[in-house]
Amino acid sequence: MRPAQGDIRLLTALTTSRSWESLLAELTAIAAELQIRHVRFILSSQFVRYAVLPWQPGVFSGQDWQALGEHHMRKLYGAVAESWEVRVAMQGHGESAVVCAIDRALLSRLEDIASEFGWVVHGIEPALMAVFNHHRQAMPATDHWLLLAEPQRLLLAEVANGQWQQFSVVSPPAGQESDACIAMVERATLCSEEKKPAEVACFGSPALLPRATPDGIRLVRLPQPVKHETSTTLTMLAAL
C-alpha cells in the first residue's frame, strides 16, 4: 500500500491460498491509521481473469460484444463466472477483443470500505493494466511480451502487431517463481502462433524474475516504484 507522501506499505497475498476476504479484513483493521483521502486499488493477477475473444464478423454493438465476452468467460470457467464483473475492450475493427473479469463481491467490498472511511476512489485497476499503462512509453514498437511476477503468480501477456494476443498464467510453489518464469517463456515461444518476440519486459521483485530468456529474445526489467515518492493514491492487493 502507498499512503500519500509516505513509504510503500504492501498489503498482498504472499501465497495464492490467501483470499481477498482476508486481505480486505486486514485493510479494514488498519484503515483508520492510514490518514489518507485519495485511493487507487491495484488488483493482483490472482484476483483477475483474462481471455482473448476472436473477432466476430457481423457483431458491431458494444452490447453484443459484452454478451459475447460474458458467454466466453462462462465457457472457459463455468458457473463461477456468473458472479464476475466482465469488461470487454475492443482492439480495433477486425481484431480480437480482450476480456477481463473480477469478482463482483470484491469490487463491492472495496467500494464499501472506501465509503466507510471517506476515501475518494480514483480507480480499481488490474495490476497488468497498471504496469502496462505506467511503462507504455518504454515498451518497444516491435512485438514483445509483458511478464508480471508476483509471489506464486506469474502472468505472461503476448503482444504482436500492437495487439494483445494471448494470456498465460502459472502458479508455481514459493521460491520457484524465477525458474517457472524461464519455463513459461520457453513454452510460449514454442506454442505461439506469432513470431518470436524481440523482447520480454518483466515487472516484479528481482528474486521472482527470470535470469535468462531463450536465445534471440532480449530480457528487459522494468523499474520498480521508488519509496518516498509523492503519491496521492493507495495501492493494494498486488505484490508489486
Residue frames as qw, qx, qy, qz and C-alpha x, y, z in Angstrom:
[[0.000, 0.890, 0.457, 0.000, 0.00, 0.00, 0.00],
 [0.453, 0.193, 0.004, 0.870, 1.22, 3.52, -0.68],
 [0.139, -0.827, -0.435, 0.327, -0.08, 6.27, 1.62],
 [0.325, 0.901, 0.067, 0.281, 0.29, 9.82, 0.33],
 [0.141, 0.824, -0.412, 0.363, 3.87, 11.08, 0.73],
 [0.648, -0.535, 0.498, -0.215, 4.94, 8.01, 2.67],
 [0.163, -0.348, 0.906, 0.177, 6.63, 4.65, 2.42],
 [0.631, 0.045, -0.585, -0.507, 5.08, 1.95, 0.29],
 [0.465, -0.183, 0.742, -0.447, 3.08, -0.36, 2.55],
 [0.389, 0.146, -0.783, -0.463, 2.29, -3.64, 0.85],
 [0.650, 0.013, 0.555, -0.519, -0.94, -5.47, 1.55],
 [0.523, 0.417, -0.610, -0.425, -0.69, -8.61, -0.51],
 [0.971, -0.098, 0.111, -0.188, -1.31, -12.30, -0.79],
 [0.119, -0.682, 0.712, 0.117, 2.10, -13.86, -0.20],
 [0.241, -0.019, 0.958, 0.152, 0.65, -17.21, -1.21],
 [0.310, -0.115, -0.570, -0.752, -2.09, -17.97, -3.68],
 [0.340, -0.396, -0.851, 0.062, -4.13, -19.59, -0.91],
 [0.081, -0.364, -0.428, 0.823, -4.82, -16.25, 0.78],
 [0.182, 0.674, 0.685, 0.211, -8.23, -14.89, -0.14],
 [0.102, 0.476, 0.099, 0.868, -9.21, -11.34, -0.95],
 [0.548, -0.711, -0.340, -0.279, -11.59, -11.50, 2.01],
 [0.743, -0.471, -0.190, 0.437, -8.68, -11.85, 4.43],
 [0.450, 0.168, 0.080, 0.873, -6.76, -9.06, 2.70],
 [0.153, -0.607, -0.251, -0.739, -9.70, -6.69, 2.95],
 [0.676, -0.663, -0.322, 0.018, -10.21, -7.63, 6.59],
 [0.662, -0.231, -0.089, 0.707, -6.59, -6.59, 7.17],
 [0.193, 0.388, 0.205, 0.878, -7.14, -3.36, 5.27],
 [0.409, -0.722, -0.355, -0.430, -10.22, -2.55, 7.34],
 [0.734, -0.537, -0.280, 0.309, -8.27, -3.15, 10.56],
 [0.536, -0.269, 0.026, 0.799, -5.57, -0.61, 9.66],
 [0.252, 0.664, 0.446, 0.545, -7.60, 1.83, 7.55],
 [0.273, -0.936, -0.218, -0.027, -8.10, 4.36, 10.33],
 [0.612, -0.588, 0.180, 0.497, -4.32, 4.61, 10.84],
 [0.639, 0.293, 0.400, 0.588, -3.51, 5.40, 7.21],
 [0.057, -0.738, -0.128, 0.660, -4.66, 9.03, 7.26],
 [0.203, -0.021, 0.626, 0.752, -5.33, 9.14, 3.55],
 [0.432, 0.472, 0.251, -0.726, -8.05, 10.65, 1.41],
 [0.643, 0.538, -0.299, -0.455, -7.44, 9.50, -2.16],
 [0.613, -0.251, 0.749, 0.037, -7.02, 5.86, -3.15],
 [0.661, 0.415, -0.454, -0.429, -6.49, 3.70, -6.19],
 [0.800, -0.227, 0.536, -0.142, -6.82, -0.07, -5.81],
 [0.405, 0.537, -0.682, -0.288, -4.42, -2.20, -7.88],
 [0.906, -0.127, 0.243, -0.323, -5.58, -5.81, -8.01],
 [0.359, -0.424, 0.810, 0.189, -3.22, -8.77, -8.09],
 [0.452, 0.241, -0.691, -0.510, -3.35, -11.12, -11.06],
 [0.011, -0.068, -0.965, 0.255, -4.58, -13.67, -8.53],
 [0.255, 0.480, 0.621, -0.565, -7.94, -11.88, -8.48],
 [0.432, 0.603, -0.149, -0.654, -8.33, -11.12, -12.21],
 [0.685, 0.150, 0.687, 0.191, -9.07, -13.38, -15.17],
 [0.203, 0.604, -0.340, -0.691, -8.19, -12.57, -18.77],
 [0.663, 0.253, 0.685, 0.162, -9.14, -14.03, -22.12],
 [0.040, 0.327, -0.448, -0.831, -8.85, -13.13, -25.80],
 [0.578, 0.485, 0.577, -0.313, -12.11, -13.16, -27.74],
 [0.391, 0.066, 0.620, 0.677, -11.65, -13.66, -31.51],
 [0.242, 0.234, -0.145, -0.930, -13.20, -11.13, -33.86],
 [0.378, 0.395, 0.829, -0.121, -16.80, -11.97, -34.78],
 [0.016, 0.096, 0.491, 0.865, -17.93, -10.77, -38.23],
 [0.313, -0.515, -0.613, -0.511, -21.33, -9.14, -38.15],
 [0.499, -0.668, -0.472, 0.287, -21.13, -8.13, -34.48],
 [0.307, 0.555, 0.020, 0.772, -20.90, -4.37, -34.11],
 [0.389, -0.780, -0.065, -0.486, -22.69, -3.10, -31.00],
 [0.043, 0.494, -0.692, 0.525, -20.95, -2.84, -27.66],
 [0.715, -0.206, 0.364, -0.560, -23.87, -4.61, -26.01],
 [0.953, 0.214, -0.152, -0.152, -23.45, -7.65, -28.25],
 [0.527, 0.495, -0.589, 0.362, -19.71, -7.78, -27.64],
 [0.314, -0.444, 0.576, -0.610, -20.39, -7.57, -23.89],
 [0.894, -0.050, 0.186, -0.405, -22.74, -10.54, -24.13],
 [0.850, 0.383, -0.353, 0.080, -20.17, -12.49, -26.13],
 [0.202, 0.559, -0.631, 0.499, -17.48, -11.70, -23.55],
 [0.579, -0.323, 0.490, -0.566, -19.65, -12.90, -20.67],
 [0.960, 0.140, 0.002, -0.242, -20.53, -16.08, -22.57],
 [0.643, 0.530, -0.505, 0.225, -16.85, -16.67, -23.37],
 [0.093, -0.500, 0.669, -0.542, -15.92, -16.47, -19.68],
 [0.794, -0.136, 0.350, -0.478, -18.71, -18.88, -18.74],
 [0.911, 0.342, -0.214, -0.082, -17.48, -21.28, -21.38],
 [0.462, 0.543, -0.590, 0.378, -13.91, -21.10, -20.06],
 [0.021, 0.312, -0.692, 0.651, -14.56, -21.08, -16.30],
 [0.282, -0.355, -0.891, 0.009, -18.05, -22.47, -15.79],
 [0.288, -0.776, -0.532, -0.179, -20.81, -21.27, -13.46],
 [0.498, -0.523, -0.231, 0.652, -18.41, -19.31, -11.20],
 [0.260, 0.115, 0.283, 0.916, -18.17, -16.69, -13.97],
 [0.171, -0.715, -0.584, -0.344, -21.80, -15.74, -13.28],
 [0.457, -0.806, -0.260, 0.272, -20.58, -13.83, -10.20],
 [0.546, -0.183, 0.172, 0.799, -17.89, -11.90, -12.09],
 [0.229, 0.863, 0.072, -0.444, -17.91, -8.36, -13.41],
 [0.703, 0.157, 0.492, 0.489, -16.84, -8.76, -17.04],
 [0.149, 0.831, -0.088, -0.528, -15.40, -5.98, -19.21],
 [0.769, 0.348, 0.414, 0.341, -14.68, -6.22, -22.93],
 [0.100, -0.768, 0.227, 0.591, -12.04, -3.99, -24.54],
 [0.777, 0.594, 0.201, 0.057, -12.01, -3.77, -28.33],
 [0.553, -0.443, 0.357, 0.610, -8.65, -3.57, -30.11],
 [0.142, 0.449, -0.417, -0.777, -9.90, -2.32, -33.46],
 [0.799, 0.345, 0.032, -0.491, -12.08, -3.44, -36.34],
 [0.829, 0.379, -0.405, -0.069, -11.23, -6.97, -37.38],
 [0.248, 0.450, -0.738, 0.437, -9.07, -7.52, -34.30],
 [0.550, -0.338, -0.750, 0.142, -9.66, -9.76, -31.29],
 [0.351, -0.759, 0.015, -0.547, -11.09, -8.27, -28.09],
 [0.295, 0.208, -0.763, 0.536, -9.66, -8.53, -24.58],
 [0.635, -0.564, -0.371, -0.375, -11.99, -9.80, -21.84],
 [0.187, 0.300, -0.655, 0.668, -11.25, -9.07, -18.18],
 [0.637, -0.516, -0.460, -0.342, -13.23, -10.39, -15.20],
 [0.095, 0.282, -0.639, 0.710, -13.20, -9.62, -11.46],
 [0.253, -0.422, -0.850, 0.187, -15.40, -10.97, -8.68],
 [0.174, -0.694, -0.285, -0.638, -18.33, -8.57, -8.15],
 [0.670, -0.679, -0.291, 0.071, -18.21, -9.19, -4.41],
 [0.648, -0.180, -0.049, 0.738, -14.60, -7.98, -4.31],
 [0.161, 0.404, 0.224, 0.872, -15.46, -4.78, -6.17],
 [0.432, -0.718, -0.365, -0.406, -18.46, -4.18, -3.91],
 [0.723, -0.550, -0.251, 0.334, -16.40, -4.69, -0.75],
 [0.502, 0.041, 0.027, 0.864, -13.73, -2.24, -1.93],
 [0.085, -0.552, -0.278, -0.782, -16.40, 0.38, -2.55],
 [0.613, -0.685, -0.370, -0.131, -17.93, -0.27, 0.89],
 [0.695, -0.354, -0.179, 0.600, -14.57, 0.16, 2.65],
 [0.301, 0.240, 0.133, 0.913, -13.87, 3.38, 0.77],
 [0.311, -0.653, -0.345, -0.598, -17.29, 4.72, 1.72],
 [0.705, -0.586, -0.373, 0.141, -16.84, 3.72, 5.36],
 [0.607, -0.417, -0.059, 0.674, -13.57, 5.64, 5.73],
 [0.155, 0.913, 0.121, -0.358, -14.41, 8.55, 3.44],
 [0.454, -0.304, 0.557, 0.626, -11.87, 7.69, 0.73],
 [0.535, 0.669, -0.093, -0.507, -12.15, 9.09, -2.78],
 [0.765, -0.010, 0.602, 0.230, -11.60, 6.17, -5.17],
 [0.199, 0.690, -0.367, -0.591, -9.70, 7.11, -8.34],
 [0.664, 0.367, -0.543, -0.361, -9.89, 3.65, -9.85],
 [0.788, -0.242, 0.555, -0.113, -9.92, -0.11, -9.37],
 [0.536, 0.689, -0.418, -0.250, -7.39, -1.48, -11.83],
 [0.991, -0.024, 0.021, 0.133, -5.82, -4.87, -12.61],
 [0.523, -0.653, 0.337, 0.432, -2.07, -4.91, -11.95],
 [0.629, 0.189, 0.539, 0.528, -1.33, -5.86, -15.56],
 [0.253, 0.822, 0.355, 0.366, -3.02, -2.76, -16.91],
 [0.333, -0.932, 0.037, 0.140, -1.45, -0.53, -14.23],
 [0.619, -0.408, 0.441, 0.506, 2.04, -1.74, -15.13],
 [0.532, 0.398, 0.542, 0.515, 1.41, -1.54, -18.88],
 [0.098, 0.930, 0.281, 0.218, -0.02, 1.98, -18.74],
 [0.427, -0.854, 0.149, 0.257, 2.78, 3.24, -16.46],
 [0.486, -0.425, 0.577, 0.500, 5.51, 1.84, -18.71],
 [0.677, 0.625, 0.384, -0.061, 3.75, 2.25, -22.05],
 [0.290, 0.918, -0.242, -0.121, 6.34, 4.68, -23.40],
 [0.270, -0.612, 0.737, 0.099, 9.15, 2.25, -22.60],
 [0.787, 0.165, 0.591, -0.056, 7.53, -0.62, -24.48],
 [0.245, -0.255, 0.636, 0.686, 9.05, -1.38, -27.89],
 [0.557, 0.393, -0.123, -0.722, 7.16, -0.77, -31.11],
 [0.425, 0.244, -0.834, -0.255, 8.11, -4.27, -32.21],
 [0.806, -0.310, -0.430, -0.262, 6.39, -7.45, -31.00],
 [0.094, 0.405, -0.701, 0.579, 7.01, -8.01, -27.29],
 [0.620, -0.440, -0.645, -0.075, 5.68, -9.82, -24.26],
 [0.219, -0.616, 0.336, -0.678, 5.00, -8.50, -20.77],
 [0.653, -0.158, -0.720, 0.174, 5.72, -10.76, -17.80],
 [0.377, -0.649, 0.184, -0.634, 4.23, -9.81, -14.43],
 [0.610, 0.026, -0.747, 0.262, 5.74, -11.72, -11.49],
 [0.500, -0.583, 0.233, -0.596, 4.12, -11.90, -8.06],
 [0.237, -0.321, 0.879, -0.262, 4.69, -14.49, -5.31],
 [0.363, 0.146, 0.918, -0.063, 3.29, -17.78, -6.65],
 [0.485, 0.714, 0.465, -0.199, 1.53, -16.00, -9.53],
 [0.275, -0.307, 0.490, 0.768, 3.03, -15.34, -12.96],
 [0.530, 0.702, 0.404, -0.250, 1.18, -13.72, -15.85],
 [0.355, -0.201, 0.544, 0.733, 2.57, -13.58, -19.39],
 [0.466, 0.736, 0.310, -0.381, 0.82, -11.31, -21.90],
 [0.548, 0.033, 0.561, 0.619, 1.80, -11.73, -25.54],
 [0.259, 0.804, 0.110, -0.523, 1.64, -8.65, -27.78],
 [0.494, 0.045, 0.626, 0.602, 2.00, -8.83, -31.57],
 [0.145, 0.460, 0.491, 0.726, 1.33, -6.09, -34.13],
 [0.118, -0.253, 0.198, -0.940, 0.32, -3.82, -31.28],
 [0.716, -0.290, -0.235, -0.590, -2.49, -6.16, -30.17],
 [0.481, -0.350, 0.725, -0.349, -2.91, -8.37, -27.10],
 [0.564, 0.244, -0.687, -0.387, -2.80, -11.91, -28.47],
 [0.787, -0.205, -0.581, -0.026, -2.76, -14.33, -25.54],
 [0.349, -0.677, 0.424, -0.491, -2.54, -14.54, -21.75],
 [0.762, 0.005, -0.638, 0.113, -0.86, -17.35, -19.83],
 [0.468, -0.693, 0.292, -0.465, -0.94, -17.89, -16.05],
 [0.711, 0.081, -0.659, 0.232, 1.24, -20.12, -13.87],
 [0.549, -0.732, 0.150, -0.375, 1.09, -20.60, -10.08],
 [0.663, 0.297, -0.625, 0.286, 4.46, -22.10, -9.07],
 [0.706, -0.543, -0.377, 0.254, 5.40, -23.10, -5.49],
 [0.215, -0.969, 0.118, 0.029, 7.01, -20.41, -3.35],
 [0.474, -0.633, 0.518, 0.326, 10.69, -19.97, -4.19],
 [0.578, 0.094, 0.703, 0.403, 10.36, -21.44, -7.68],
 [0.366, 0.829, 0.267, -0.328, 8.99, -18.38, -9.47],
 [0.023, 0.743, -0.469, -0.476, 12.21, -17.47, -11.29],
 [0.235, -0.151, 0.910, 0.307, 12.68, -20.91, -12.83],
 [0.386, 0.541, 0.736, -0.128, 8.97, -21.04, -13.64],
 [0.245, 0.823, -0.023, -0.511, 9.30, -17.73, -15.49],
 [0.029, -0.502, 0.730, 0.462, 12.01, -19.18, -17.73],
 [0.263, 0.152, 0.946, 0.117, 9.99, -22.32, -18.43],
 [0.337, 0.692, 0.512, -0.381, 6.89, -20.23, -19.10],
 [0.230, 0.767, -0.265, -0.538, 8.61, -18.05, -21.70],
 [0.096, -0.318, 0.874, 0.354, 10.26, -21.05, -23.35],
 [0.323, 0.353, 0.876, -0.067, 6.93, -22.86, -23.58],
 [0.330, 0.773, 0.282, -0.462, 5.22, -19.79, -25.01],
 [0.113, 0.638, -0.522, -0.555, 7.83, -19.40, -27.74],
 [0.139, -0.059, 0.957, 0.248, 7.16, -22.98, -28.82],
 [0.212, 0.512, 0.822, -0.135, 3.38, -22.64, -28.72],
 [0.158, 0.646, 0.110, -0.738, 2.90, -19.10, -30.01],
 [0.632, 0.569, 0.502, 0.160, 1.29, -18.79, -33.40],
 [0.206, 0.975, -0.086, -0.008, 3.01, -15.43, -33.87],
 [0.671, 0.484, -0.379, 0.416, 6.71, -14.98, -34.47],
 [0.664, -0.342, -0.405, 0.527, 9.10, -14.96, -31.52],
 [0.096, -0.983, -0.157, -0.006, 9.06, -11.57, -29.75],
 [0.480, 0.634, -0.296, 0.530, 12.03, -9.24, -29.82],
 [0.043, 0.393, -0.538, 0.744, 11.73, -8.54, -26.12],
 [0.546, -0.529, -0.650, -0.005, 10.24, -9.78, -22.87],
 [0.077, -0.567, 0.256, -0.779, 9.55, -6.90, -20.49],
 [0.583, -0.305, -0.725, 0.203, 9.46, -8.13, -16.87],
 [0.227, -0.596, 0.176, -0.750, 7.99, -6.45, -13.81],
 [0.838, -0.465, -0.255, -0.127, 8.20, -7.67, -10.22],
 [0.562, -0.743, 0.361, 0.052, 10.61, -8.35, -7.39],
 [0.306, 0.669, -0.660, -0.149, 14.10, -9.24, -8.75],
 [0.328, -0.263, 0.890, -0.176, 14.00, -12.54, -6.83],
 [0.671, 0.341, 0.576, -0.320, 10.94, -13.61, -8.82],
 [0.531, 0.730, -0.171, -0.394, 12.06, -12.62, -12.30],
 [0.957, 0.226, 0.069, 0.170, 13.77, -14.88, -14.85],
 [0.476, -0.653, 0.354, 0.470, 17.56, -14.84, -15.00],
 [0.153, -0.256, 0.700, 0.649, 17.62, -15.60, -18.72],
 [0.688, 0.462, 0.207, -0.520, 15.42, -15.96, -21.79],
 [0.845, 0.258, 0.418, 0.212, 15.63, -18.11, -24.93],
 [0.443, -0.194, 0.376, 0.790, 18.29, -17.12, -27.46],
 [0.138, 0.361, 0.531, 0.754, 17.30, -14.18, -29.61],
 [0.304, -0.796, -0.446, -0.274, 14.93, -12.62, -27.05],
 [0.223, 0.409, -0.367, 0.805, 16.05, -9.59, -25.06],
 [0.471, -0.574, -0.636, 0.208, 15.14, -9.51, -21.37],
 [0.059, 0.490, -0.086, 0.865, 14.23, -6.04, -20.05],
 [0.353, -0.456, -0.710, 0.404, 13.42, -5.44, -16.39],
 [0.088, -0.759, -0.259, -0.591, 11.01, -2.57, -15.85],
 [0.169, 0.288, -0.540, 0.773, 11.90, -0.40, -12.84],
 [0.355, -0.534, -0.744, 0.187, 10.05, -0.82, -9.57],
 [0.167, -0.904, -0.185, -0.347, 8.35, 2.14, -7.84],
 [0.403, 0.325, -0.467, 0.717, 10.70, 4.21, -5.68],
 [0.431, -0.609, -0.596, 0.298, 9.91, 4.59, -1.99],
 [0.226, -0.553, -0.219, 0.771, 9.19, 8.03, -0.56],
 [0.112, 0.223, 0.495, 0.832, 7.86, 9.20, -3.92],
 [0.320, 0.171, 0.277, -0.890, 4.99, 11.67, -3.72],
 [0.162, -0.226, -0.883, -0.379, 1.70, 9.90, -4.33],
 [0.440, -0.108, 0.182, -0.873, -1.95, 10.72, -3.82],
 [0.822, -0.026, -0.356, -0.444, -3.08, 7.12, -4.01],
 [0.558, -0.375, 0.701, -0.237, -3.09, 3.95, -2.01],
 [0.652, 0.297, -0.608, -0.342, -2.29, 0.79, -3.95],
 [0.526, -0.305, 0.706, -0.362, -3.14, -2.59, -2.53],
 [0.891, 0.137, 0.350, -0.255, -3.63, -6.28, -3.23],
 [0.807, 0.555, -0.172, 0.103, -0.82, -6.57, -5.78],
 [0.767, -0.503, 0.180, 0.354, 2.61, -7.88, -4.76],
 [0.619, 0.639, 0.103, 0.445, 4.49, -5.38, -6.90]]
